[in-house]
Amino acid sequence: EGNEPGDSMKITYRELLHKVCQFANILRSQGVKKGDRVSIYLPMILELVIAMLACARIGALHSVVFAGFSADSLCERILDCSCSLLIT
């Protein structure tokens, strides 16, 4: 369920697994590997969950940054964790 009332989406475990595997392959093609750090800057949508699970699937550490933060706050968090990729 999203932030707005009535904003919802249904997905099966099979569909979720398929999307997570697809995104994990995209991360690998971008050079992300086990132990790398990835920052995720997304609102509360399905793609946030998919990105988190894809990072976990390949062994990359992820840091979720609240989508309401300013560019400066985002920059500080990226530098603090030395991330190699930002998902937005």
N, C-alpha and C positions, 0 to 999 in steps of 0.2 A: 504494500500500500504506500502511496506517495504522501506528500505533505497536504495536498488538497483533498477535502472530502469527496469521495466518489472516484478519485484517481487511483485505480488499482489495475493490476495485471496478473494473469495466471500463467504459470509455466510448469511443465512437468519436470521431474528429476532428469529424465532422458534429454529433454530439450536444454535444460540447464547444463548438464554434462557436455553436450555437444558444443554449446556456446563457450563454455570454459575452456575446452580443448582447443577450439578455434583461436581464442584469444591468447592462450598459452603459446600456441605456434607463432602468432604474430609477435609476441614479446620475444620469443627466441630468435625470430628473423631480425629483430631490432638489436640483437646482441645481448639481451638480458639472460643471465645465467644464474645458477645457484649461488646464493650469498650476496648477489647484487641488491641494491636498495632502489625501490620505486616509490615515488610519491603519487598519490591519487587525489585529484582535485575535482570532485564531482558532487552534484546534489544527490539526494536520496532517491536514486533511480536503480533499475535492475542492472544497468551496466556497472554500477559501483560494486555490487556483489560479484558480478562476473569477473571484474578486474582483480578483486581481492582473492577470489578462489583461483584464478589463473596464476597469480603470483605465488600462492601457496603450492600450487601444483608443480611449478618448476623450481621451487625452493628459494625464490626471491623474497626478500623482506619488503613489506609494504607499510607505508605511512599514509593514513587517510587524513587529509586536510579539509576542514569544513569549507564548503563552497562559498560561504559568506565572508571569508577573510579577504583582506586587501592584498594587492600585489606585493607590497612590502612584507607583510606577514607570511605570505606564501614563500617569498624569496628566502626569508630567514629560516623557515623550516626546511627548505630544500638544501640550503647550505649546511644546516646543523646535522642533517642525516647523511650528507654527501651522496645524494641519490643520483643514479645514472639515467633515469627516465622519469618524465612527468606525464601522467595520464590525465587528460582534461577533456 
